[in-house]
């Protein structure tokens, strides 16, 4: 089956909730390596990808569309243009594997959705993208289920820790350091991050200082 | 295939990291309803269960063995006594479903393991329990992989948000309130907990006050 992935991406000053542990330059680099992990997994499923970026961005592994409007507006501009099933996947899912994405793509429902921890939406796959629209932010997981219902689309909720774990906060780095298999994990280890057990609990350290 | 589940359980003063939001009595009740959700899912897979409890406890849906020693000692006392495949599952996994457990039980490896968020181990399934021993606490997920390797056991790591999400901290309640399907979720809603979107982010409230 041929299909296409949309990956929203913010190249400038991304991941501000990581500001306490990463400088702006580091956050921009870290966001890029997380994006690479996502694109690589997407491409390994045989799927092509388009980045929806908020500013100019060079990428050899995906098409790039610069869109100045907000996240929802950009996605909802793109969706009706598809003539094939479409996946919307966030760029901050560095635990992603092609195998985890296959679970999403092999749904026999009209669409599949993977919630993010905390009520967000990490992956949406919809066979008829023109019938769906996105409403991210807040409790978007519930909102997306409602939108699907209103549109008469059947939905599979896919159970995947790898796809539910988005990296927003310093505490999310633990999962990436344990379970990551790609560039983002490597980037952290290459930048002084390490895991340590302290008083029976697992901690993230950087250059000897406890972060989480 | 016939197999048996071991569920460690602490009836008295459990879940102390929830003390800020639940009284001791409430924590004991909440721990019991979470345990019920786990036992129900286990039983729906066709599996029988034994609780390893730290003190006397009445339960009609499972066998009960009171063990005064520590968690690891209790489990490692029980494991070699099995003459069938065994699952060790934590009692604080109220997102569990029989379907998620089936993914674990259907492994074609010698054992399957589900990590907990933060480096712990939430579920272990081992076909020859006498070849394995448990070492919980700290970075137990890594330790359990090492133990399997030393014992020459092949391992599948099962990717499941439902089974990776253990409820320890107030922030974990969000996932239960969104994705729970059993008694524990009902218990929270029956005790004044609710979800609310505040400034675009999902919050847990209790009786009008923001908890997380």
Interface residues (C-beta under 8 A of the other chain):
Chain A: X99 X100 X115 X117 X118 X119 X137 X138 X139 X141 X142 X159 X160 X161 X162 X163 X164 X165 X174 X175 X178 X179 X195 X197 X200 X201 X202
Chain B: X99 X100 X115 X117 X118 X119 X137 X138 X139 X141 X142 X159 X160 X161 X162 X163 X164 X165 X174 X175 X178 X179 X195 X197 X200 X201 X202
